[in-house]
Amino acid sequence: MFTKILIAEDYESSNISVQKALEDLKITNPKYVNYCDDALSRIKMNLLEKNPFELLITDLSFDEDHREQNLKNGQQLIFAARELQPNLKVIVFSVEKKEVIIEKLFTEQHINGYVKKGREDVKDLKKAIRAVFNNEKYISYDLKTNSSERNSFEFSEYDTLLVSLLANGILLKNIPDYLKENNIKPASMSAVEKRLKEIKESLDINSNEQLIAFCKDFGII
């Protein structure tokens, strides 16, 4: 079993799931970091000390705060980590459910496992770690079922604008005024709320905050 694991996760509640999974697998002394830059620094340091990590478990979305970061999200961290250590195994642990995005993580970034955060994520994490240790790929079971509605969604210019306005701190109630001032239609509050609801439902996302994080993670905004 793995003995040198690095976990990059900015929320303590998610870390609890990872900690429980590792305890159940009797994996001791994992290293935890809250920032992608710190994760990359740890990887560099361990390589210099000839004690490389065997597995990286990382989220995709990291909230911005007062501390400026070069690496903004999990995708950037995976790319940078693999540049330093090509054989590093990677499990992504995220709320992301859109299958087309997850597929790209496997096909383009060659991750080894994907676990969706949720009710049974401890069990899934243990399965993923065991599978990846045995050189197998792993994806959470409920993500294996096809969902054409999730996969077929494409952002229009209007959709991207709405999310960008929210991301830039404009309150939802003020978005119609912005649209009217810039002669962008539809500009009514009901139209804006309806479209944001449709986007979130198509992506299986519950809040505007998750929608903003999703769009930042995947370069939509």
N, CA, C and O of each residue as an XYZ file, in Angstrom:
884
protein
N       0.847     -1.202      0.000
C       0.000      0.000      0.000
C       0.883      1.253      0.000
O       2.045      1.216      0.407
N       0.301      2.359     -0.467
C       1.046      3.617     -0.484
C       1.511      3.993      0.926
O       0.813      3.754      1.911
N       2.683      4.575      0.996
C       3.191      5.063      2.283
C       3.471      6.555      2.257
O       3.603      7.176      3.312
N       3.565      7.142      1.068
C       3.869      8.580      0.969
C       2.789      9.245      0.121
O       2.807      9.189     -1.109
N       1.839      9.884      0.831
C       0.678     10.494      0.174
C       0.610     11.979      0.514
O       0.854     12.387      1.649
N       0.271     12.778     -0.502
C       0.079     14.215     -0.331
C      -1.367     14.554     -0.668
O      -1.884     14.137     -1.704
N      -2.021     15.314      0.215
C      -3.412     15.715      0.000
C      -3.483     17.221     -0.114
O      -3.043     17.940      0.783
N      -4.041     17.703     -1.222
C      -4.245     19.139     -1.443
C      -5.742     19.417     -1.387
O      -6.485     19.020     -2.285
N      -6.177     20.090     -0.346
C      -7.612     20.324     -0.128
C      -7.771     21.542      0.766
O      -7.133     21.626      1.815
N      -8.617     22.488      0.364
C      -8.732     23.714      1.154
C      -9.881     23.715      2.152
O     -10.009     24.657      2.934
N     -10.725     22.677      2.144
C     -11.830     22.625      3.097
C     -11.622     21.512      4.116
O     -11.395     20.355      3.761
N     -11.703     21.885      5.383
C     -11.470     20.925      6.462
C     -12.494     19.796      6.436
O     -12.158     18.654      6.752
N     -13.738     20.096      6.063
C     -14.779     19.073      6.037
C     -14.445     17.962      5.051
O     -14.717     16.791      5.319
N     -13.855     18.318      3.910
C     -13.455     17.299      2.937
C     -12.241     16.530      3.425
O     -12.118     15.329      3.187
N     -11.345     17.230      4.108
C     -10.167     16.559      4.664
C     -10.566     15.446      5.625
O      -9.873     14.434      5.728
N     -11.682     15.630      6.330
C     -12.127     14.610      7.279
C     -12.400     13.299      6.560
O     -12.058     12.232      7.070
N     -13.014     13.363      5.376
C     -13.276     12.149      4.597
C     -11.976     11.470      4.194
O     -11.850     10.249      4.281
N     -11.009     12.269      3.752
C      -9.726     11.704      3.343
C      -9.025     11.073      4.539
O      -8.492      9.968      4.442
N      -9.028     11.777      5.664
C      -8.376     11.253      6.869
C      -8.981      9.918      7.290
O      -8.260      8.983      7.639
N     -10.319      9.835      7.253
C     -10.989      8.585      7.658
C     -10.629      7.446      6.707
O     -10.391      6.322      7.149
N     -10.588      7.728      5.413
C     -10.232      6.696      4.439
C      -8.817      6.192      4.673
O      -8.569      4.987      4.636
N      -7.894      7.103      4.913
C      -6.499      6.708      5.124
C      -6.338      5.949      6.439
O      -5.563      4.995      6.519
N      -7.068      6.370      7.463
C      -7.004      5.645      8.741
C      -7.510      4.218      8.574
O      -6.907      3.277      9.089
N      -8.622      4.058      7.853
C      -9.177      2.722      7.638
C      -8.201      1.830      6.870
O      -8.152      0.620      7.091
N      -7.427      2.433      5.971
C      -6.447      1.672      5.190
C      -5.114      1.530      5.920
O      -4.166      0.934      5.407
N      -5.063      2.099      7.143
C      -3.868      2.052      7.985
C      -2.659      2.708      7.300
O      -1.527      2.237      7.402
N      -2.944      3.801      6.608
C      -1.885      4.609      5.991
C      -1.554      5.739      6.953
O      -2.428      6.529      7.309
N      -0.315      5.819      7.370
C       0.083      6.799      8.383
C       0.911      7.925      7.768
O       1.512      7.779      6.703
N       0.919      9.039      8.473
C       1.752     10.204      8.153
C       1.532     10.794      6.754
O       2.504     11.145      6.086
N       0.280     10.912      6.294
C       0.062     11.641      5.040
C       0.327     13.125      5.274
O       0.248     13.599      6.407
N       0.635     13.843      4.231
C       0.892     15.281      4.332
C      -0.293     16.045      3.754
O      -0.786     15.715      2.676
N      -0.747     17.065      4.473
C      -1.900     17.856      4.052
C      -1.472     19.295      3.775
O      -0.708     19.882      4.542
N      -1.968     19.856      2.676
C      -1.745     21.269      2.365
C      -3.070     21.869      1.900
O      -3.947     21.165      1.400
N      -3.193     23.188      2.078
C      -4.428     23.880      1.716
C      -4.319     24.679      0.420
O      -5.315     25.202     -0.082
N      -3.103     24.771     -0.118
C      -2.885     25.562     -1.329
C      -2.132     24.735     -2.373
O      -1.289     23.904     -2.037
N      -2.456     24.981     -3.647
C      -1.782     24.254     -4.730
C      -0.287     24.568     -4.766
O       0.527     23.675     -4.999
N       0.077     25.831     -4.536
C       1.500     26.194     -4.533
C       2.260     25.427     -3.456
O       3.389     24.989     -3.679
N       1.636     25.267     -2.285
C       2.286     24.519     -1.209
C       2.438     23.049     -1.587
O       3.438     22.416     -1.249
N       1.449     22.513     -2.285
C       1.534     21.118     -2.731
C       2.716     20.931     -3.672
O       3.472     19.968     -3.541
N       2.876     21.848     -4.618
C       3.987     21.736     -5.560
C       5.324     21.881     -4.845
O       6.282     21.182     -5.173
N       5.394     22.779     -3.874
C       6.630     22.946     -3.102
C       6.978     21.670     -2.343
O       8.143     21.279     -2.267
N       5.958     21.026     -1.783
C       6.181     19.760     -1.072
C       6.715     18.694     -2.014
O       7.631     17.949     -1.666
N       6.140     18.626     -3.204
C       6.587     17.638     -4.184
C       8.039     17.889     -4.566
O       8.831     16.950     -4.656
N       8.392     19.158     -4.790
C       9.776     19.509     -5.120
C      10.726     19.118     -3.992
O      11.785     18.537     -4.229
N      10.336     19.443     -2.768
C      11.191     19.174     -1.612
C      11.426     17.677     -1.446
O      12.553     17.242     -1.211
N      10.369     16.900     -1.568
C      10.523     15.455     -1.390
C      11.345     14.825     -2.504
O      12.059     13.849     -2.274
N      11.250     15.375     -3.702
C      12.094     14.884     -4.792
C      13.566     15.178     -4.510
O      14.431     14.335     -4.748
N      13.843     16.378     -4.002
C      15.224     16.743     -3.674
C      15.772     15.862     -2.558
O      16.959     15.539     -2.528
N      14.895     15.483     -1.650
C      15.305     14.628     -0.531
C      15.294     13.146     -0.901
O      15.533     12.277     -0.062
N      15.008     12.878     -2.182
C      14.944     11.493     -2.685
C      13.941     10.650     -1.895
O      14.151      9.468     -1.624
N      12.849     11.316     -1.543
C      11.765     10.653     -0.822
C      10.438     11.051     -1.469
O       9.583     11.643     -0.811
N      10.260     10.730     -2.754
C       9.122     11.264     -3.510
C       7.776     10.721     -3.037
O       7.669      9.598     -2.542
N       6.752     11.560     -3.206
C       5.397     11.099     -2.937
C       5.007     10.058     -3.977
O       5.461     10.093     -5.121
N       4.165      9.143     -3.558
C       3.670      8.106     -4.461
C       2.292      8.457     -5.016
O       1.928      8.041     -6.116
N       1.529      9.232     -4.233
C       0.157      9.537     -4.612
C      -0.200     10.960     -4.210
O       0.099     11.402     -3.101
N      -0.846     11.668     -5.130
C      -1.413     12.987     -4.853
C      -2.931     12.870     -4.909
O      -3.491     12.402     -5.900
N      -3.594     13.300     -3.833
C      -5.056     13.400     -3.822
C      -5.387     14.889     -3.794
O      -5.007     15.591     -2.857
N      -6.089     15.371     -4.812
C      -6.331     16.808     -4.891
C      -7.759     17.134     -5.292
O      -8.396     16.394     -6.040
N      -8.245     18.248     -4.784
C      -9.510     18.820     -5.238
C      -9.249     19.521     -6.571
O      -8.099     19.667     -6.983
N     -10.311     19.951     -7.238
C     -10.163     20.747     -8.445
C     -10.275     22.232     -8.151
O      -9.522     23.044     -8.691
N     -11.221     22.578     -7.291
C     -11.502     23.984     -7.011
C     -10.904     24.401     -5.675
O     -11.095     23.737     -4.656
N     -10.168     25.527     -5.701
C      -9.583     26.100     -4.488
C     -10.024     27.559     -4.395
O      -9.787     28.345     -5.312
N     -10.668     27.915     -3.283
C     -11.151     29.282     -3.119
C      -9.992     30.261     -2.992
O      -8.984     29.966     -2.349
N     -10.144     31.418     -3.604
C      -9.133     32.461     -3.478
C      -9.292     33.170     -2.137
O     -10.406     33.337     -1.639
N      -8.164     33.586     -1.558
C      -8.213     34.367     -0.327
C      -7.124     35.436     -0.389
O      -6.716     35.851     -1.474
N      -6.659     35.875      0.770
C      -5.671     36.960      0.830
C      -4.315     36.556      0.263
O      -3.496     37.418     -0.057
N      -4.077     35.279      0.139
C      -2.761     34.801     -0.279
C      -2.725     34.568     -1.791
O      -3.474     33.747     -2.319
N      -1.858     35.288     -2.469
C      -1.730     35.171     -3.920
C      -1.095     33.832     -4.284
O      -0.096     33.424     -3.693
N      -1.696     33.150     -5.276
C      -1.222     31.832     -5.689
C      -0.891     31.810     -7.178
O      -1.580     32.425     -7.991
N       0.180     31.088     -7.519
C       0.515     30.894     -8.929
C      -0.368     29.814     -9.548
O      -0.839     29.953    -10.677
N      -0.586     28.745     -8.800
C      -1.446     27.657     -9.261
C      -2.830     27.880     -8.671
O      -2.998     27.914     -7.452
N      -3.816     28.032     -9.541
C      -5.152     28.430     -9.092
C      -6.097     27.269     -8.843
O      -7.084     27.426     -8.124
N      -5.819     26.107     -9.420
C      -6.773     25.009     -9.301
C      -6.075     23.666     -9.423
O      -4.871     23.586     -9.663
N      -6.860     22.619     -9.251
C      -6.304     21.278     -9.258
C      -5.716     20.864    -10.598
O      -4.707     20.161    -10.638
N      -6.336     21.291    -11.699
C      -5.797     20.941    -13.015
C      -4.383     21.491    -13.202
O      -3.495     20.800    -13.703
N      -4.191     22.743    -12.791
C      -2.864     23.350    -12.905
C      -1.855     22.636    -12.007
O      -0.700     22.444    -12.387
N      -2.301     22.248    -10.821
C      -1.418     21.514     -9.910
C      -1.015     20.173    -10.505
O       0.158     19.805    -10.459
N      -1.973     19.439    -11.064
C      -1.659     18.133    -11.653
C      -0.637     18.287    -12.777
O       0.327     17.526    -12.859
N      -0.855     19.271    -13.637
C       0.074     19.491    -14.748
C       1.481     19.792    -14.231
O       2.456     19.201    -14.694
N       1.583     20.718    -13.263
C       2.890     21.102    -12.729
C       3.557     19.948    -11.998
O       4.766     19.746    -12.113
N       2.758     19.183    -11.240
C       3.313     18.057    -10.497
C       3.848     16.988    -11.437
O       4.906     16.412    -11.187
N       3.124     16.723    -12.512
C       3.552     15.699    -13.461
C       4.766     16.161    -14.269
O       5.542     15.332    -14.743
N       4.935     17.467    -14.429
C       6.144     17.983    -15.073
C       7.375     17.635    -14.239
O       8.436     17.311    -14.772
N       7.210     17.710    -12.921
C       8.311     17.392    -12.012
C       8.468     15.889    -11.807
O       9.582     15.369    -11.749
N       7.345     15.211    -11.701
C       7.358     13.791    -11.344
C       6.342     13.046    -12.223
O       5.208     12.826    -11.798
N       6.736     12.661    -13.429
C       5.788     12.071    -14.390
C       5.080     10.822    -13.893
O       3.958     10.538    -14.311
N       5.723     10.074    -13.007
C       5.115      8.813    -12.553
C       4.243      8.978    -11.310
O       3.761      7.989    -10.758
N       4.038     10.213    -10.868
C       3.205     10.452     -9.691
C       1.760     10.052     -9.993
O       1.191     10.478    -10.998
N       1.175      9.239     -9.125
C      -0.216      8.848     -9.311
C      -1.133      9.907     -8.695
O      -0.807     10.520     -7.679
N      -2.294     10.105     -9.340
C      -3.185     11.199     -8.951
C      -4.622     10.707     -8.841
O      -5.147     10.065     -9.750
N      -5.249     11.023     -7.701
C      -6.684     10.832     -7.525
C      -7.304     12.206     -7.322
O      -6.873     12.957     -6.447
N      -8.306     12.540     -8.117
C      -9.039     13.796     -7.945
C     -10.246     13.530     -7.061
O     -10.982     12.567     -7.273
N     -10.443     14.391     -6.069
C     -11.542     14.283     -5.110
C     -12.314     15.591     -5.161
O     -11.866     16.593     -4.604
N     -13.470     15.598     -5.821
C     -14.130     16.854     -6.156
C     -15.645     16.695     -6.191
O     -16.167     15.581     -6.220
N     -16.349     17.844     -6.189
C     -17.807     17.834     -6.336
C     -18.210     17.759     -7.804
O     -19.385     17.550     -8.106
N     -17.276     17.921     -8.705
C     -17.580     17.928    -10.138
C     -18.270     16.628    -10.567
O     -17.827     15.535    -10.214
N     -19.369     16.762    -11.338
C     -20.132     15.598    -11.788
C     -20.232     15.513    -13.305
O     -20.686     14.496    -13.831
N     -19.826     16.541    -14.011
C     -20.021     16.554    -15.464
C     -19.058     15.563    -16.114
O     -17.838     15.721    -16.059
N     -19.638     14.553    -16.723
C     -18.843     13.428    -17.198
C     -17.846     13.816    -18.284
O     -16.750     13.259    -18.350
N     -18.223     14.775    -19.140
C     -17.315     15.167    -20.208
C     -16.058     15.815    -19.631
O     -14.970     15.661    -20.186
N     -16.200     16.534    -18.529
C     -15.048     17.159    -17.873
C     -14.187     16.102    -17.197
O     -12.960     16.134    -17.298
N     -14.831     15.170    -16.509
C     -14.086     14.112    -15.831
C     -13.344     13.247    -16.845
O     -12.217     12.818    -16.599
N     -13.975     12.997    -17.971
C     -13.327     12.205    -19.016
C     -12.042     12.888    -19.489
O     -11.038     12.223    -19.747
N     -12.080     14.211    -19.599
C     -10.884     14.943    -20.020
C      -9.754     14.814    -18.996
O      -8.576     14.794    -19.353
N     -10.132     14.728    -17.721
C      -9.106     14.547    -16.690
C      -8.359     13.226    -16.905
O      -7.153     13.138    -16.679
N      -9.087     12.219    -17.338
C      -8.451     10.919    -17.600
C      -7.699     10.922    -18.925
O      -6.583     10.408    -18.999
N      -8.289     11.492    -19.970
C      -7.686     11.394    -21.303
C      -6.592     12.420    -21.546
O      -5.632     12.148    -22.267
N      -6.733     13.613    -20.942
C      -5.764     14.680    -21.199
C      -4.742     14.838    -20.069
O      -3.577     15.137    -20.328
N      -5.167     14.642    -18.830
C      -4.236     14.786    -17.711
C      -3.839     13.434    -17.130
O      -3.002     13.359    -16.230
N      -4.435     12.382    -17.641
C      -4.046     11.010    -17.282
C      -4.084     10.764    -15.781
O      -3.184     10.148    -15.211
N      -5.157     11.265    -15.150
C      -5.302     10.958    -13.730
C      -5.583      9.465    -13.578
O      -5.979      8.792    -14.530
N      -5.370      8.964    -12.364
C      -5.543      7.537    -12.110
C      -6.888      7.206    -11.477
O      -7.367      6.077    -11.583
N      -7.498      8.190    -10.818
C      -8.770      7.933    -10.174
C      -9.571      9.198     -9.963
O      -9.017     10.292     -9.850
N     -10.881      9.037     -9.910
C     -11.765     10.174     -9.646
C     -12.829      9.749     -8.638
O     -13.527      8.754     -8.834
N     -12.939     10.522     -7.556
C     -13.938     10.263     -6.522
C     -14.770     11.520     -6.332
O     -14.235     12.606     -6.110
N     -16.082     11.361     -6.421
C     -16.990     12.487     -6.214
C     -17.251     12.666     -4.725
O     -17.549     11.702     -4.021
N     -17.138     13.895     -4.250
C     -17.472     14.187     -2.865
C     -18.964     13.975     -2.651
O     -19.789     14.379     -3.470
N     -19.293     13.334     -1.533
C     -20.696     13.077     -1.286
C     -20.901     12.138     -0.131
O     -20.023     11.965      0.715
N     -22.071     11.533     -0.100
C     -22.509     10.759      1.064
C     -21.602      9.567      1.364
O     -21.332      9.278      2.529
N     -21.132      8.874      0.331
C     -20.326      7.676      0.560
C     -18.902      7.855      0.056
O     -18.291      6.910     -0.444
N     -18.374      9.065      0.187
C     -17.064      9.320     -0.402
C     -15.923      8.613      0.328
O     -14.892      8.333     -0.283
N     -16.083      8.318      1.622
C     -15.022      7.593      2.329
C     -14.854      6.199      1.724
O     -13.736      5.750      1.474
N     -15.975      5.524      1.495
C     -15.929      4.193      0.891
C     -15.318      4.259     -0.507
O     -14.492      3.421     -0.869
N     -15.724      5.252     -1.285
C     -15.187      5.395     -2.641
C     -13.697      5.719     -2.626
O     -12.939      5.213     -3.454
N     -13.278      6.560     -1.688
C     -11.856      6.891     -1.591
C     -11.016      5.655     -1.303
O      -9.947      5.470     -1.885
N     -11.505      4.816     -0.404
C     -10.754      3.588     -0.093
C     -10.650      2.685     -1.318
O      -9.591      2.124     -1.599
N     -11.754      2.550     -2.040
C     -11.732      1.747     -3.262
C     -10.764      2.341     -4.284
O     -10.017      1.617     -4.943
N     -10.787      3.661     -4.405
C      -9.922      4.329     -5.382
C      -8.457      4.137     -5.045
O      -7.650      3.840     -5.925
N      -8.108      4.304     -3.783
C      -6.706      4.172     -3.370
C      -6.211      2.747     -3.608
O      -5.101      2.538     -4.097
N      -7.045      1.774     -3.258
C      -6.654      0.377     -3.501
C      -6.476      0.111     -4.993
O      -5.504     -0.521     -5.406
N      -7.418      0.598     -5.795
C      -7.356      0.357     -7.237
C      -6.129      1.002     -7.850
O      -5.422      0.373     -8.637
N      -5.871      2.248     -7.497
C      -4.727      2.963     -8.070
C      -3.418      2.322     -7.626
O      -2.466      2.254     -8.404
N      -3.363      1.856     -6.391
C      -2.165      1.165     -5.920
C      -1.895     -0.077     -6.769
O      -0.742     -0.446     -6.995
N      -2.959     -0.713     -7.231
C      -2.832     -1.922     -8.063
C      -2.773     -1.589     -9.551
O      -3.009     -2.447    -10.401
N      -2.453     -0.323     -9.854
C      -2.307      0.139    -11.239
C      -3.599      0.028    -12.046
O      -3.569     -0.225    -13.250
N      -4.730      0.221    -11.374
C      -6.027      0.234    -12.037
C      -6.593      1.650    -12.007
O      -6.227      2.457    -11.151
N      -7.480      1.941    -12.940
C      -8.192      3.213    -12.942
C      -9.432      3.075    -12.060
O      -9.982      1.984    -11.910
N      -9.863      4.198    -11.479
C     -11.063      4.149    -10.650
C     -11.893      5.406    -10.868
O     -11.359      6.511    -10.959
N     -13.218      5.216    -10.951
C     -14.151      6.344    -10.996
C     -15.364      5.978    -10.152
O     -15.817      4.834    -10.170
N     -15.890      6.955     -9.410
C     -17.048      6.703     -8.546
C     -18.163      6.048     -9.337
O     -18.431      6.416    -10.480
N     -18.802      5.085     -8.722
C     -19.795      4.265     -9.428
C     -20.907      5.103    -10.047
O     -21.279      4.874    -11.199
N     -21.451      6.080     -9.296
C     -22.603      6.812     -9.815
C     -22.245      7.754    -10.947
O     -23.132      8.330    -11.577
N     -20.946      7.920    -11.217
C     -20.531      8.734    -12.360
C     -20.398      7.896    -13.620
O     -20.228      8.443    -14.710
N     -20.473      6.583    -13.489
C     -20.339      5.717    -14.654
C     -21.613      5.697    -15.482
O     -21.580      5.378    -16.671
N     -22.742      6.038    -14.856
C     -23.994      6.057    -15.593
C     -24.031      7.262    -16.511
O     -23.663      8.364    -16.102
N     -24.461      7.074    -17.722
C     -24.482      8.160    -18.696
C     -25.587      9.161    -18.371
O     -26.656      8.795    -17.882
N     -25.309     10.412    -18.651
C     -26.308     11.465    -18.505
C     -26.158     12.409    -19.668
O     -25.297     13.288    -19.647
N     -26.985     12.241    -20.686
C     -26.852     13.063    -21.887
C     -27.119     14.526    -21.592
O     -26.534     15.401    -22.230
N     -28.003     14.808    -20.624
C     -28.291     16.200    -20.312
C     -27.070     16.893    -19.735
O     -26.797     18.046    -20.069
N     -26.321     16.195    -18.860
C     -25.126     16.805    -18.289
C     -24.067     17.002    -19.351
O     -23.420     18.048    -19.396
N     -23.881     16.014    -20.203
C     -22.785     16.049    -21.157
C     -23.022     17.002    -22.318
O     -22.064     17.487    -22.920
N     -24.283     17.279    -22.643
C     -24.568     18.035    -23.845
C     -24.600     19.540    -23.623
O     -24.702     20.292    -24.592
N     -24.518     20.002    -22.389
C     -24.654     21.431    -22.125
C     -23.455     22.212    -22.668
O     -22.302     21.829    -22.471
N     -23.759     23.314    -23.354
C     -22.724     24.209    -23.850
C     -23.076     25.633    -23.426
O     -24.234     26.043    -23.496
N     -22.069     26.378    -22.989
C     -22.280     27.752    -22.549
C     -22.395     28.689    -23.747
O     -21.553     28.659    -24.645
N     -23.435     29.520    -23.761
C     -23.556     30.576    -24.757
C     -22.818     31.813    -24.244
O     -22.374     31.846    -23.097
N     -22.691     32.834    -25.103
C     -22.054     34.088    -24.665
C     -22.864     34.714    -23.530
O     -22.297     35.282    -22.597
N     -24.169     34.609    -23.613
C     -25.042     35.148    -22.571
C     -24.822     34.417    -21.248
O     -24.731     35.046    -20.194
N     -24.735     33.084    -21.305
C     -24.485     32.297    -20.096
C     -23.167     32.698    -19.447
O     -23.094     32.909    -18.236
N     -22.125     32.800    -20.274
C     -20.802     33.142    -19.767
C     -20.804     34.521    -19.131
O     -20.156     34.741    -18.108
N     -21.540     35.455    -19.740
C     -21.625     36.806    -19.187
C     -22.285     36.791    -17.818
O     -21.801     37.440    -16.891
N     -23.379     36.061    -17.683
C     -24.071     36.015    -16.392
C     -23.151     35.503    -15.288
O     -23.084     36.081    -14.203
N     -22.450     34.421    -15.576
C     -21.565     33.847    -14.555
C     -20.396     34.786    -14.272
O     -19.971     34.918    -13.124
N     -19.877     35.437    -15.306
C     -18.760     36.373    -15.123
C     -19.173     37.541    -14.238
O     -18.397     37.980    -13.389
N     -20.380     38.045    -14.428
C     -20.862     39.146    -13.598
C     -20.946     38.723    -12.137
O     -20.535     39.467    -11.247
N     -21.480     37.525    -11.891
C     -21.531     37.015    -10.523
C     -20.135     36.856     -9.938
O     -19.894     37.204     -8.782
N     -19.211     36.324    -10.750
C     -17.843     36.099    -10.286
C     -17.138     37.406     -9.961
O     -16.255     37.443     -9.104
N     -17.525     38.478    -10.643
C     -16.904     39.791    -10.418
C     -17.560     40.559     -9.281
O     -17.263     41.733     -9.063
N     -18.452     39.893     -8.557
C     -19.025     40.507     -7.366
C     -20.302     41.292     -7.582
O     -20.789     41.936     -6.653
N     -20.856     41.255     -8.779
C     -22.113     41.952     -9.027
C     -23.261     41.125     -8.457
O     -23.396     39.941     -8.767
N     -24.069     41.740     -7.640
C     -25.173     41.025     -7.007
C     -26.204     40.620     -8.050
O     -26.412     41.311     -9.047
N     -26.837     39.497     -7.799
C     -27.836     38.989     -8.739
C     -28.905     40.040     -9.024
O     -29.336     40.196    -10.167
N     -29.332     40.758     -7.989
C     -30.407     41.739     -8.162
C     -29.992     42.904     -9.057
O     -30.849     43.609     -9.590
N     -28.664     43.114     -9.228
C     -28.177     44.228    -10.042
C     -27.848     43.824    -11.479
O     -27.579     44.685    -12.317
N     -27.867     42.541    -11.764
C     -27.512     42.082    -13.105
C     -28.482     42.606    -14.163
O     -28.027     43.026    -15.227
N     -29.800     42.603    -13.924
C     -30.706     43.153    -14.948
C     -30.382     44.598    -15.327
O     -30.475     44.962    -16.499
N     -30.005     45.421    -14.353
C     -29.646     46.808    -14.655
C     -28.428     46.859    -15.577
O     -28.391     47.648    -16.521
N     -27.432     46.012    -15.298
C     -26.241     45.972    -16.158
C     -26.625     45.570    -17.579
O     -26.159     46.170    -18.547
N     -27.467     44.562    -17.699
C     -27.867     44.083    -19.023
C     -28.619     45.169    -19.791
O     -28.395     45.361    -20.986
N     -29.511     45.875    -19.096
C     -30.284     46.936    -19.747
C     -29.375     48.080    -20.185
O     -29.529     48.614    -21.283
N     -28.434     48.453    -19.330
C     -27.511     49.543    -19.664
C     -26.661     49.214    -20.879
O     -26.264     50.110    -21.624
N     -26.375     47.911    -21.087
C     -25.537     47.490    -22.203
C     -26.354     46.894    -23.362
O     -25.813     46.265    -24.271
N     -27.668     47.114    -23.295
C     -28.576     46.680    -24.375
C     -28.439     45.186    -24.669
O     -28.390     44.768    -25.826
N     -28.377     44.388    -23.594
C     -28.270     42.933    -23.720
C     -29.594     42.321    -23.306
O     -30.123     42.646    -22.243
N     -30.132     41.445    -24.128
C     -31.419     40.818    -23.853
C     -31.270     39.300    -23.826
O     -30.409     38.742    -24.506
N     -32.132     38.620    -23.019
C     -33.158     39.162    -22.126
C     -32.546     39.788    -20.873
O     -31.511     39.340    -20.381
N     -33.197     40.817    -20.376
C     -32.609     41.571    -19.267
C     -33.475     41.593    -18.019
O     -33.109     42.229    -17.031
N     -34.601     40.921    -18.040
C     -35.466     40.929    -16.853
C     -34.899     40.019    -15.768
O     -34.141     39.091    -16.050
N     -35.276     40.299    -14.535
C     -34.823     39.472    -13.417
C     -35.308     38.035    -13.576
O     -34.565     37.090    -13.310
N     -36.548     37.875    -14.006
C     -37.089     36.520    -14.159
C     -36.315     35.737    -15.204
O     -36.103     34.535    -15.041
N     -35.884     36.400    -16.286
C     -35.123     35.724    -17.338
C     -33.733     35.328    -16.847
O     -33.238     34.243    -17.148
N     -33.115     36.232    -16.084
C     -31.779     35.953    -15.542
C     -31.845     34.781    -14.568
O     -31.043     33.851    -14.654
N     -32.797     34.827    -13.648
C     -32.926     33.756    -12.661
C     -33.255     32.430    -13.335
O     -32.726     31.388    -12.947
N     -34.123     32.464    -14.337
C     -34.488     31.245    -15.046
C     -33.286     30.640    -15.753
O     -33.091     29.425    -15.719
N     -32.471     31.488    -16.402
C     -31.320     30.947    -17.136
C     -30.274     30.381    -16.195
O     -29.709     29.322    -16.467
N     -30.009     31.063    -15.101
C     -29.039     30.541    -14.134
C     -29.519     29.215    -13.559
O     -28.719     28.304    -13.348
N     -30.819     29.103    -13.306
C     -31.379     27.845    -12.798
C     -31.188     26.729    -13.822
O     -30.831     25.607    -13.462
N     -31.425     27.036    -15.104
C     -31.270     26.031    -16.159
C     -29.824     25.560    -16.267
O     -29.563     24.370    -16.442
N     -28.886     26.501    -16.161
C     -27.469     26.135    -16.240
C     -27.101     25.197    -15.100
O     -26.464     24.164    -15.313
N     -27.509     25.567    -13.883
C     -27.155     24.754    -12.717
C     -27.796     23.374    -12.787
O     -27.168     22.379    -12.425
N     -29.020     23.308    -13.241
C     -29.676     22.008    -13.362
C     -28.995     21.138    -14.409
O     -28.851     19.930    -14.218
N     -28.575     21.748    -15.513
C     -27.906     20.992    -16.571
C     -26.568     20.435    -16.109
O     -26.159     19.354    -16.533
N     -25.895     21.170    -15.247
C     -24.581     20.752    -14.754
C     -24.671     20.008    -13.423
O     -23.657     19.572    -12.878
N     -25.895     19.867    -12.902
C     -26.099     19.222    -11.601
C     -25.330     19.958    -10.513
O     -24.640     19.346     -9.697
N     -25.458     21.275    -10.513
C     -24.807     22.155     -9.540
C     -25.893     22.839     -8.726
O     -26.949     23.181     -9.259
N     -25.641     23.042     -7.434
C     -26.698     23.510     -6.546
C     -26.693     25.004     -6.258
O     -27.734     25.554     -5.901
N     -25.566     25.671     -6.400
C     -25.497     27.074     -5.991
C     -24.716     27.903     -6.999
O     -23.970     27.369     -7.820
N     -24.899     29.222     -6.925
C     -24.136     30.122     -7.795
C     -22.648     30.044     -7.483
O     -21.812     30.188     -8.375
N     -22.316     29.814     -6.209
C     -20.909     29.711     -5.826
C     -20.250     28.504     -6.494
O     -19.127     28.599     -6.987
N     -20.950     27.373     -6.509
C     -20.411     26.180     -7.174
C     -20.307     26.406     -8.676
O     -19.365     25.938     -9.315
N     -21.272     27.123     -9.236
C     -21.248     27.415    -10.669
C     -20.041     28.271    -11.030
O     -19.375     28.020    -12.035
N     -19.763     29.273    -10.219
C     -18.593     30.129    -10.457
C     -17.310     29.307    -10.374
O     -16.428     29.438    -11.223
N     -17.206     28.455     -9.345
C     -16.005     27.628     -9.185
C     -15.838     26.694    -10.385
O     -14.733     26.525    -10.902
N     -16.943     26.092    -10.819
C     -16.897     25.200    -11.964
C     -16.367     25.934    -13.200
O     -15.484     25.432    -13.896
N     -16.905     27.106    -13.461
C     -16.513     27.865    -14.663
C     -15.062     28.342    -14.580
O     -14.375     28.399    -15.600
N     -14.591     28.683    -13.388
C     -13.186     29.076    -13.231
C     -12.265     27.879    -13.445
O     -11.228     27.989    -14.100
N     -12.653     26.739    -12.887
C     -11.828     25.548    -12.984
C     -11.583     25.158    -14.430
O     -10.485     24.727    -14.781
N     -12.587     25.304    -15.260
C     -12.491     24.780    -16.611
C     -12.385     25.852    -17.683
O     -12.666     25.614    -18.857
N     -11.968     27.048    -17.246
C     -11.629     28.088    -18.205
C     -12.796     28.694    -18.948
O     -12.599     29.306    -19.998
N     -14.006     28.545    -18.438
C     -15.178     29.134    -19.090
C     -15.227     30.629    -18.841
O     -15.658     31.397    -19.701
N     -14.782     31.041    -17.658
C     -14.651     32.471    -17.358
C     -13.229     32.752    -16.910
O     -12.892     33.896    -16.606
